[in-house]
Amino acid sequence: MSETESGLPPAVELLWGLRDKGRRGGPKPALSLDRIVAAAVALADEGGLAALSMSRLAERLGFTPMSLYRYVSSKDELLLLALDAAIATPGHRPDGPWPDQVRAWCRELTLFYRRHQWTLDVPISGLPAGPNQLAWFDRGLAAIGETTLDEAEKASAVLLLATFVRTQAQLVRDIVAAMAPGAAGQPWAAVVTKLADPERYPAVAKVIAAGVFDDDATPPGQGEEDFPDDEYSFGLERIIDGLAALDRTRRARPVD
């Protein structure tokens, strides 16, 4: 990604509205960058990332593919714009203790991934650089702002939380797809129950015997209120526990 006279990559300039589109007067164009990006998000929401191509997008908008390249230089640049537009800005920061703020931030991020599942397939090309992505990062940092973590630890904590949420969202999406009507295969628990010989896999057999996977035949819901669950809650709470333990340790240190 080359840099411009501003010292910023071209895609970042476009994200922040810093690129000069070269228009001077004349009638307002029928096509605009905002319209292109909104149509790209809608197309990806409908058919996934594979459905988003410059040709399909041009057809959706009623223009030629070459018309789009007057606004974006490549599909990769378009994806950066669409991702930042889709994530929007986080909602109002809730009041209350920092763990509750972290839970709210993670829940809102999870709901974003559920509404725009194609974003899980967009390669991570670096730290957040778009205005909306940066707003999420800022809100995550603010959520743990009352802790005694230093600034580097706060940044690491937010990246840890964001990675956890993204991974969980991918897991739920893939499980739902695998368990959809007509999908090949049997539920994992049913297969493993038949194969996990207690003498060879005693720990696995013990988990199965405890009924941990008895509800495995019912896929997690995709609605905003059908939140997954045990694995999500357990993992998030352990991360919060770890941050809280570190915070308590820092507060317990004697003041020099």
N, C-alpha and C positions, 0 to 999 in steps of 0.2 A: 504494500500500500504506500504509494508515493506521498510526499508532503507538498503543500502549496506554499505560497508566499507567506501565509499566516503562520506557517510552521505546524499546521494541523493536517492530518490525513484528509483527503477530499471527502470521504464518506462522513467524517466527523463534522466538517464544515456544513455539509448538507443537513445533517441531523439538527444542527443548531441554527439553521437558516442563515449561514454566513456566506454561502456561495452566491456570486453574482450570476443571475441567469441570463444576463445580456439583453433584457427587454427594455426598450426605451419608447414609451408612448404607444400609440396605436390601440386598437380595440382589445378588450380583455380576451385572452385566449380561452377556447372552449375546454382545453385540458389544463390541469394544474397538478403540481406535485402532490398536494393533499388528496386530490381526487384519485390519483394513481395509487397512492399508498392505501387509502381506504378500500379501494377495489381489490388490492392485493391481499389485504387482511381478510376480506370477505371470501375471496376465492380459496384461500388456505383454510379458513374455518370450515368451508363446505366440503373440501376434498382432500385436505391434508397438504403437506409440503410438496408432495409429488404432483399435485394438481396445479401448482403455481409455476407458470412459465411465462416468458415475455409474450409469446404468441397468444396464449389463452387470455392473458391479461389485456392485451390489445383488443382482442375480439370482444371481451366483456365491455370494454370502454367504447368500442366502435371506432377505433383508430388503427393505424398500422403499427407494427412493432417498432419501426424506425422513429415514429412519433414519440414513443416512450423514452428512447435514448437521448432525446433532447433534454430530459429531466434527470434521468439516472444513467450512469455509465455502464452498469452491469446488473445482473441478477443478484450478485452478492451485495451490491450496494442497496438494491431494493429490499433485500431481506433485513438488512440492518435498520432501515427505515420502518419496515412493517413490524419488526419485533418491538421497536421502541414505541410505535403507535399503539400496538395491541396491549402492551403492558400498562399503558396510561400512567397516571400518577396514583400513588397510594391514597387510601381514604384518610379521613380525619384521624389524627393520632389519639388513641383512647387515653383516658386518665387511669391512674392506678399504679400499683407496684410494677417494677420493670419486668418481672416474669410474665405478667398479664399482657404487657405491651408486646413482648416477644411472641407470645402465643397468638395474639391478634395479627401481628405482622406475618407470621408463618401461615396462618389460616387464609389471609387475604391473598398471599402469594400462591398458595395451593389452588384457590379458586380461579386465579388467573390461568394457571396451567390447565385446569379442567375446561375452561371456556375456550382456550386457544391451544389445543393439544399439539398442533404442528410446531409450536415454538420449542417443544422438547427435542425436535429433530434439527433445529438450527445449530450448527457447530458453534461452540464457544470460542471466539477469536481473541478474547482478552477481557480485561476488567471493564465494568460498565462505563460507557462513554456517552450514551445518548442522554438527553435531558430527563426523560422519564425514568430510565434505568438508574441514573444518578440520584433521582429523587427517592427511589426505593432504597438505595444504599444509604442515603442520608437518614431516612426514617428508621432503618434498621440500627444504625449507629445511635440515633437518638433514643431508641427503645432501651438500650443498655447504658445510656449516658449517666445514670445515677450510680452505676457500679464503680468499684475502685480499679477496674481494668485500665491499663494505659491505652493510648490511642492505637498502637500497633495490635494489641490484644483485642480491642473492640473490632477492628477491621477483620482480624482473623475469625472472631466469633461470628460476625455477620456472614462471612463467606462460608463458614461451616454450616450455619443454619440454612443459607440459600442452597447449598449443595445437598443437604439432607432433604429439603422440601422438593427439589427437582428430582432427586433419585426416587423418592416415594411416589411422586406423580407419574414418573415413567413406569414404575413397578405396577401401580394400579391400572394404568392404561393398558399395559401389555397383558396383565392377567385378565382384564375384562375382554380384550380381544381374543385371547386364547380360550376363554370359557363361553364365548358367544355362541348362540345356536348355529349349528352347522360346522363349528370349528372341529378340527381333527383332534383326536386324543381323549384321554380321560383325566378327571381331576387328579392333581398331583398326589393328594392324600390317599386316594383310592389305590393308585399305583404303588406308592411306597408302602402302604399297609400290607399289601400282598408280598412285597419283596424284602422288607426290613426284618430279617431273621433276628430274633432277640439275642442269640448267641454271637452273631457277627456284628450287629449294630445295636448294642444294648441301650445306648443313650437315645438313639432315634426311636427305638421301640417303646421306651419309657414315655417319651413325649406323645407318641401316637396313642398309647394306652390311656394317657391322661385326658384324651379327647381334645387336644389343642387344635387339631385340624378337622374337627367334626363338621364345622360350618364352611368348609372349603368349597363345597359344591355351589354355594351361593356367591356369585361375583360381587365385588364392591359396587355400590351405586355410583352414578356419574353426576347426580344432581348436586346442587349446592348444599343441600342439607344431608346428603348421603355421604357423610365424611367417613373415610376409611378409618377408623379403626384402631384396633389394638396396636398394630405395629407402628403406625404413625405416632399415636399418643405416647407409647412406651419410649420410642426413640427420642422424640422431642423433649419429653420430661427428663430423660437422662442427660441430654445436653444442657438443659436449664439447671439441673442439679449440679452438674460439673461447674458451670459458670458461677452458680450461687456459692459453691464450696470455695472456689478461688476468691470470690469477693469476701466471704467471711474470714478467710485466712489473712487477707490483706488488712481487713479492719481490726483483726486481733493483734497485729504486730505492734509492739511498743513504739511510741513516738520518740524519735531521737531528740 
